[in-house]
């Protein structure tokens, strides 16, 4: 039997699964699969963003007033921390593709430290809101005369959206831990670093969600009376 | 193609641009532009997200199929938003029939 190009490719690449023709096709299929998952995530968060927009539309003043309880300095710092973590994640993917294992592990750990810092700053903000009785529910306290119902809607959405985002960060930290272990065991080669790549896509997606949460929750209501 | 290795210089440039845009959006939010505050804030957010998608997420160097899938996802999100708002924004247009 004459050897076809596909058979030759499989003989040369032990990591090539039988349903793919080449390593490149295998890699593209993995990225595309991850993107299809991320598209479902866009619609998952999209539902919350839509809910937020409708309630803001109906309670513009109350939302603007409530959003003034946000600490803009902490929000800006956290945005920068998360963008920095996206840079280190991109550099981790780069290090895997160029076969530098030490750098890969270093960048993965840097990403984890930055992600952990983001969650720490978020926890400081949550503590502050809760101490000021801004968590929705029976303990909610708001100045007399202000629209407490509208403010509770704002804080419900604030905790739901940033909480879901924080949950994604926690899952991301779990994924990064797994990657560090895999990298230490030498599982990645320049030909096969798909787990690093698709985890990078996930991490950047979580960054993008925050890029939209930050202006919507912290910034846009500062001047409405 | 997907095995295109992006230069760290490009990553650094994107990172610095994202930081500058974050500073700009925070500073501009302190100036009263009326309804334009929202437009500017969301415009900057879309710009930042596009940079992340194109460079950090390698879509600029990926097959067209990837961009098509993302475009499809955003299109479905727009259907969700536009159809819901076509309801909410027009509820006061007709007198109640009941």
Contacts between the chains, C-beta under 8 A, distances in Angstrom:
chain1	res1	chain2	res2	distance
A	24	B	1	6.7
A	24	B	2	6.8
A	24	B	3	6.1
A	27	B	2	5.3
A	27	B	3	6.7
A	28	B	2	5.2
A	28	B	62	7.6
A	28	B	63	6.0
A	28	B	65	7.9
A	31	B	2	6.0
A	31	B	58	8.0
A	31	B	62	6.7
A	31	B	66	6.6
A	32	B	65	6.4
A	32	B	66	6.2
A	32	B	69	6.7
A	35	B	66	5.7
A	35	B	69	5.2
A	35	B	70	6.4
A	36	B	69	6.3
A	38	B	73	7.6
A	39	B	69	6.2
A	39	B	70	6.8
A	39	B	72	7.0
A	39	B	73	3.3
A	39	B	76	7.9
A	42	B	73	4.9
A	42	B	74	7.0
A	42	B	77	5.8
A	43	B	73	7.0
A	43	B	76	6.2
A	43	B	77	6.1
A	43	B	80	7.1
A	46	B	77	4.5
A	46	B	80	5.9
A	46	B	81	7.6
A	47	B	80	7.3
A	50	B	80	6.0
A	50	B	81	5.7
A	50	B	84	6.0
A	53	B	81	7.4
A	54	B	84	7.0
A	54	B	85	7.9
A	54	B	88	5.8
A	57	B	88	6.7
A	72	B	26	6.5
A	72	B	29	7.5
A	76	B	22	6.4
A	76	B	23	7.7
A	76	B	26	4.8
A	79	B	22	5.0
A	80	B	19	6.0
A	80	B	22	6.0
A	83	B	15	6.5
A	83	B	18	4.7
A	83	B	19	6.3
A	83	B	22	6.8
A	84	B	15	7.2
A	86	B	15	7.6
A	86	B	18	7.9
A	86	B	52	6.5
A	86	B	56	5.5
A	87	B	11	6.0
A	87	B	12	7.4
A	87	B	14	7.9
A	87	B	15	4.2
A	87	B	56	7.8
A	89	B	56	7.5
A	90	B	6	7.8
A	90	B	11	4.9
A	90	B	55	7.8
A	90	B	56	4.7
A	91	B	8	6.4
A	91	B	11	6.4
A	94	B	5	6.7
A	94	B	6	6.8
A	94	B	8	6.1
A	94	B	11	7.2
A	97	B	3	7.5
A	97	B	5	5.2
A	98	B	5	6.4
A	200	B	56	7.6
A	200	B	57	7.6
A	201	B	57	5.6
A	204	B	52	5.4
A	204	B	53	7.7
A	204	B	56	4.8
A	204	B	57	5.0
A	205	B	57	7.8
A	207	B	52	6.2
A	207	B	56	7.9
A	208	B	49	4.7
A	208	B	52	5.5
A	208	B	53	7.2
A	211	B	45	5.3
A	211	B	48	4.9
A	211	B	49	5.4
A	211	B	52	7.3
A	212	B	42	7.9
A	212	B	45	5.1
A	212	B	49	7.1
A	214	B	22	8.0
A	214	B	25	7.9
A	214	B	45	7.6
A	215	B	25	6.0
A	215	B	29	7.4
A	215	B	41	3.7
A	215	B	42	6.5
A	215	B	44	7.3
A	215	B	45	5.3
A	216	B	41	7.7
A	216	B	42	8.0
A	218	B	29	7.9
A	219	B	25	6.6
A	219	B	26	6.9
A	219	B	29	3.9
A	219	B	37	7.6
A	219	B	41	5.2
A	220	B	29	7.0
A	220	B	37	5.6
A	220	B	38	4.7
A	220	B	41	5.1
A	220	B	42	8.0
A	222	B	29	5.6
A	222	B	30	6.8
A	222	B	32	8.0
A	222	B	37	7.3
A	223	B	32	4.1
A	223	B	33	7.8
A	223	B	34	7.6
A	223	B	37	6.4
